[in-house]
Amino acid sequence: KIGRFNAAGYSRYSKWTNITSMSNLKRGDLLFFKTNGKAIGHTGIYIGNGMMIDASSSNGKVVKRSCTTPYWKSAFRNARRVF
């Protein structure tokens, strides 16, 4: 059992495997991105084949999209593997 964290806290949770390269992602990894000037301003879940699901503020819903676009690649900070 772990405590409650915000996204930045989960991105640093040391008991979960830290992934620093998108080339090492596996399905189910939690993705953390630097956006809007925040150290960690956005999160997603990797679903494989360069795709993620995440809550899109501009679309107002959960979306499936590429996490390998230049924007997301440059915003990527790390991922955590829970299991």
N, C-alpha and C positions, 0 to 999 in steps of 0.2 A: 504494500500500500504506500502511495506517495501523497504528499500534501498537495494543496492547490497552488498553482502557479499561473502567471500570465504567459503569453507566448514566449517572451524572452527567457523566462525561467525554465520552461520546458526545453528551449534550445540549448540550455546549459546543464540539463539534468545528467549528471555524470554516470549514473547507473545504466543509462541507455547508450548503445554504441553510437559514437559520433562519426558522421560521414561528412567529409569536407569536399568531395568531388562528386559531381553529378554522374560521372561514369560508374560510380560504385553503388548507385541506388538500386533498391529492391522494392517490389510491391509492398505497400503498407508503411513505408518510411514516411515520417513526418518532415515536411520541408519548411524551412524558415528563410524568409526574405527580408532584406532591408528596403523599406519603402516609406515614402512620406517623411523622410528625415529621421525616422525612428530606427534604432539599432535592429529591432525585429518588429516590422510593421505588418507582416502578412504571413499566413501559414497555408499549407496545402498538404494533401496526402498523395503520394506517388502511386500510380496505378499501373505502371509499366509502359514500355514503348515510348518513352519521352513524354508521357501524359500525366496530368495531375487532376484532382478534383479540389475545388476551393470555392469559398464564398466570394462572389464578385460583387463589390459594392456598386459598380457601374451598372450591372445587370440586375441587381437586387435578388439574386438567387445563386444556388450552387451550380457551378459549371464544370464541364470537362474540357480541358485545353492543354496545349503544349506547355511544358515548363522549360523547353530548350530554345525558346526564342531569344534573340539578343537581350531583350529587356529582362526576362526572368533569369537568364544566365548571369547577367551582371548584378542582379539584385540578390542572387543566391548567397546565403551565408553559411548554412550547414543543414544537415538533416540528422534525425535521430531514429535509430532502429529500436523499437520498443521490445521486441522479442528476439 
